Amino acid sequence: MKPHSGDRPGPVASGVERVVAWAQQYSLFVYPFVTACCGMEYMSTASGHYDMDRFGAGLPRFSPRQADVLLVVGTISHKIAPVLRRVYDQMCEPKWVVAFGVCTCTGGFYDNYATVQGIDTIVPVDVYIPGCPPRPEAVLEGIMKLQTKIGRQRPVLLR
Amino acid sequence: MASSPGGTETRSMRLNIGPSHPAMHGVIRLVTELEGEKVLRVEAEIGYLHRAFEKKCEDSTWSQAIPYTDRLNYVSPLINNFGYCAAVEKLMGIEVPERAGYIRVLMSEISRITDHLTCIGATAMELGAMTAFLYLMKAREYLYDIVERVTGARLTVSYGRIGGVKADLPEGLAEDLPGTLDAVAREIGEVDRLLTRNRIFVDRMRDVGALSRQDALGYSITGPVGRASGIDYDVRRDFPYFVYDRVDFEVPLGERGDTYDRYLVRMEEMRQSMRIIRQCLDRLPGGPVRAGEKEKVVESFELVDRAKRGRTAGLVGIECTLPPTLGGAERAVYDRVMAREKRTALPVKADTYANIEGLMNHFMLVMDGHGVRPPAGDAYFAVEGANGELGFFVVSDGTDRPCRVRVRPPCFFAMAGLHKMLEGGLVADIVATFGSINMIAGELDR
């Protein structure tokens, strides 16, 4: 699978690139692709108690064109898989994908004819958050890992 | 295609809503036919979250099917757990201990509140009232803390066991729960003040998505949606199970069957659920959990060591230390929450470690090809899920794996009657109506 441009390796980032990466890191606009049980934990994480907003990822965008992180929350069946791919394709670069919950990581205990065995067979994934469902603390750690990753990447700049 | 008097041609438009849409909680696709803002026809396409529940149950043993039931209606997993376990118990003719019955009722009602909180919160959010959503999520978090203390997990709990529940209530829960309920009631009261007489909210909900009593009956819609349409049916009251016949509660009914009535019914049901929980706490047989007598407790590895060397004298009836995940399954309390049935109940851990009968019993229940083996036959057991009658039809052929586990998911029937509620309305009202039905894809598609 072709890695998306956010992953491209390169020489040490310039000052401008570092500033852009830093800005991207802390203003994540998340598209929650919620299908199943993990959505309950996503709601908990996004609400006041765990408050994902503290990490700059508080505002969900329900339009793929306005989002830069695709949060795939819940089991992806073969029927919904093309929809997921289409949403991913509609997102603008730079974009990142987080697999939320074990069903999206590997298919989890739904090892059967109906379930996609890991969404990385459909879209490239940056961060995997296992758990059935993951606790909100685990989700927050996943978000922080993604931020670290974004901070280390060389951003795509218009030249 | 029709022509207006002016000679302009008008055509209806087909609009696809979902399966990934911000106002569709859960994955479902609505194919609508619109004339301007008016909805002419709606067709719901389901199956986007089909996870082969039945097939997986046939693949696994009777006990292994319990975690799959968690994920049917993941907003109120405990009710699903208990529903499945009760169906298997009916098939095997097992009576659960009274205390386990009370715990089941108590936990079911907590689950019902979390379900209704989520439904009302999500509906309000979709109508633009984000504040109400955040308040209700706060209340749900209080309840998740309780669920976590009791079961060890926040959401996918697998707390039910065939013959009882996994463990007794933790120490101190009976003291803390009333305070939590007060906090939840405070949040609900706040949302009540924000929404119930809010002009904008009422305008969006009143007389929207109405379902007549006749239609609700015709589509066999139960639960809050059915009750809002005036169907006076609640499994808890009409076919009491567990200990529902020993607690007092009222079944709220709506008059118009519209979205606003569904909201009111859910609000009242939460208050009634809290009433039930308080009664359960007062009447819990065996009283609050006592700490075991500490001097008799032996480290579990020491117990295994002694038993292996044959030094079993004095090991009968002994208590051993347990890892935190087994808390609440100590000898002192285990019998109160599990039926004394060697066919289904794992023995107390100290017995498994220290004597051969316990060890054999344990292995007979967990070994492949042995395990829980209900007699050949079938049973149907219905509980009142948060969305209506949640039934489990289990068929056994006498082996250790179910021959069939069929679920009667309450939202499936509401989805069948969805077009009756939406057709003739406005396209913007789809959001309000659909939210008020509380479609849960997990139990809809299974």
Interface residues (C-beta under 8 A of the other chain):
Chain A: F33 V34 T35 A36 C37 G39 M40 E41 M43 S44 S47 G48 H49 F62 G74 T75 S77 K79 I80 V83 L84 V87 F109 Y110 N112 Y113 A114 T115 C132 P133 R135
Chain B: P19 S20 H21 P22 H25 G26 V27 G47 Y48 L49 H50 R51 A52 K55 K56 P67 Y68 D70 R71 Y74 V75 T118 F133 L134 M137 K138 R140 E141 Y144 R154 L155 T156 A441 G442
